[in-house]
Amino acid sequence: MENRTGESGLLPFRTRRVFNLGNEWFFAVRDEKDYGPFENQQQAENELARFLNSFQL
């Protein structure tokens, strides 16, 4: 992994937002809540994008 734009120094611990447990897919956000389950990875990624877009002005 690499530093994000504007970051320097040691990399902080990061996890993937979309993950699976068994055959179910979820996404995680900073409020420490997992959303799901979804039927597949694509559906979880689509719902994550929709969730993030709801905060854009």
TORVEX-395209 format. One record per atom (N, C-alpha, C, O): x, y, z; residue in one letter. Coordinates in steps of 0.02 Angstrom, whole numbers, padded with zeros to 5 digits, always signed. Example, Ala and Ser with C-alpha at 12.3 -4.5 7.8 and 13.67 -1.06 7.14 Angstrom:
<recs>
+00660-00284+00390A/+00615-00225+00390A/+00660-00165+00390A/+00712-00166+00423A/+00642-00112+00354S/+00684-00053+00357S/+00645+00002+00394S/+00670+00057+00402S/
</recs>
This chain:
<recs>
+00042-00059+00000M/+00000+00000+00000M/+00044+00062+00000M/+00102+00060+00021M/+00016+00116-00023E/+00051+00179-00026E/+00013+00232+00014E/-00046+00224+00028E/+00049+00285+00032N/+00016+00341+00065N/-00033+00373+00017N/-00023+00374-00044N/-00086+00400+00045R/-00134+00437+00006R/-00104+00506-00010R/-00055+00526+00020R/-00134+00540-00057T/-00111+00607-00075T/-00110+00651-00013T/-00160+00656+00022T/-00054+00684-00001G/-00048+00730+00056G/-00025+00696+00120G/-00012+00729+00170G/-00019+00629+00120E/+00004+00593+00179E/+00078+00578+00173E/+00105+00572+00118E/+00110+00573+00230S/+00180+00551+00231S/+00191+00511+00294S/+00150+00512+00340S/+00246+00475+00297G/+00262+00437+00356G/+00234+00367+00353G/+00216+00341+00300G/+00229+00336+00412L/+00204+00267+00416L/+00132+00262+00395L/+00092+00308+00406L/+00115+00207+00363L/+00047+00195+00341L/+00003+00174+00399L/+00022+00130+00438L/-00055+00205+00407P/-00102+00182+00459P/-00134+00116+00437P/-00135+00099+00378P/-00159+00079+00486F/-00194+00017+00470F/-00258+00034+00432F/-00297+00077+00454F/-00269+00000+00376R/-00330+00010+00337R/-00359-00057+00318R/-00323-00106+00309R/-00424-00058+00313T/-00458-00119+00291T/-00498-00103+00228T/-00510-00045+00213T/-00518-00154+00194R/-00561-00145+00136R/-00631-00130+00160R/-00654-00159+00209R/-00665-00087+00125R/-00734-00071+00144R/-00783-00126+00127R/-00832-00136+00163R/-00771-00161+00072V/-00816-00215+00051V/-00783-00281+00068V/-00725-00293+00051V/-00820-00324+00102F/-00792-00388+00124F/-00846-00440+00126F/-00906-00424+00124F/-00826-00503+00129N/-00875-00557+00133N/-00864-00599+00195N/-00808-00607+00219N/-00919-00626+00219L/-00920-00676+00272L/-00961-00734+00245L/-01022-00729+00238L/-00926-00787+00230G/-00961-00843+00197G/-00984-00822+00129G/-00944-00799+00088G/-01048-00831+00115N/-01076-00812+00050N/-01111-00745+00051N/-01144-00726+00002N/-01105-00708+00105E/-01138-00643+00111E/-01086-00587+00106E/-01030-00594+00130E/-01106-00531+00076W/-01062-00474+00066W/-01086-00415+00106W/-01147-00405+00115W/-01039-00374+00131F/-01054-00316+00173F/-01008-00259+00153F/-00958-00268+00118F/-01026-00198+00177F/-00978-00143+00174F/-00976-00110+00242F/-01025-00110+00279F/-00918-00082+00258A/-00907-00050+00323A/-00894+00024+00312A/-00865+00045+00262A/-00916+00064+00360V/-00903+00136+00359V/-00874+00157+00426V/-00872+00117+00473V/-00853+00219+00431R/-00818+00243+00491R/-00859+00242+00554R/-00830+00242+00609R/-00924+00241+00549D/-00964+00239+00611D/-00963+00169+00642D/-01001+00154+00688D/-00919+00126+00615E/-00908+00058+00640E/-00968+00013+00631E/-00975-00038+00664E/-01011+00032+00585K/-01070-00009+00570K/-01058-00044+00503K/-01034-00014+00455K/-01076-00108+00501D/-01073-00145+00438D/-01142-00147+00407D/-01192-00157+00442D/-01145-00137+00342Y/-01209-00138+00306Y/-01212-00200+00262Y/-01163-00218+00229Y/-01268-00232+00263G/-01277-00293+00224G/-01322-00340+00264G/-01351-00319+00314G/-01329-00400+00244P/-01290-00432+00191P/-01318-00419+00121P/-01377-00405+00112P/-01273-00425+00073F/-01291-00420+00002F/-01275-00486-00031F/-01234-00525-00006F/-01308-00498-00087E/-01301-00563-00121E/-01232-00574-00152E/-01209-00631-00156E/-01200-00519-00173N/-01135-00527-00206N/-01093-00463-00196N/-01117-00413-00171N/-01030-00467-00217Q/-00984-00412-00209Q/-01007-00350-00247Q/-01003-00294-00222Q/-01030-00359-00308Q/-01051-00303-00349Q/-01109-00265-00317Q/-01109-00203-00316Q/-01156-00301-00289Q/-01213-00269-00255Q/-01188-00229-00195Q/-01211-00173-00183Q/-01142-00257-00156A/-01114-00222-00098A/-01077-00159-00120A/-01084-00107-00089A/-01038-00164-00174E/-01002-00105-00199E/-01050-00052-00224E/-01039+00008-00213E/-01103-00072-00258N/-01153-00024-00282N/-01188+00011-00224N/-01198+00072-00226N/-01205-00026-00173E/-01238+00004-00115E/-01191+00050-00077E/-01212+00102-00051E/-01127+00032-00073L/-01077+00076-00041L/-01072+00141-00080L/-01071+00195-00050L/-01069+00137-00146A/-01065+00198-00187A/-01127+00241-00176A/-01121+00302-00169A/-01185+00211-00173R/-01247+00249-00161R/-01246+00281-00092R/-01267+00338-00084R/-01222+00244-00042F/-01217+00270+00026F/-01170+00331+00027F/-01188+00382+00056F/-01111+00325-00003L/-01063+00380-00003L/-01089+00441-00042L/-01078+00498-00022L/-01124+00429-00098N/-01152+00483-00138N/-01205+00522-00100N/-01217+00580-00114N/-01238+00491-00052S/-01290+00525-00014S/-01262+00580+00030S/-01299+00622+00055S/-01195+00581+00040F/-01164+00633+00081F/-01134+00689+00041F/-01111+00739+00069F/-01134+00683-00026Q/-01106+00736-00068Q/-01156+00792-00075Q/-01217+00781-00078Q/-01131+00852-00076L/-01175+00911-00082L/-01190+00926-00154L/-01226+00974-00169L/
</recs>
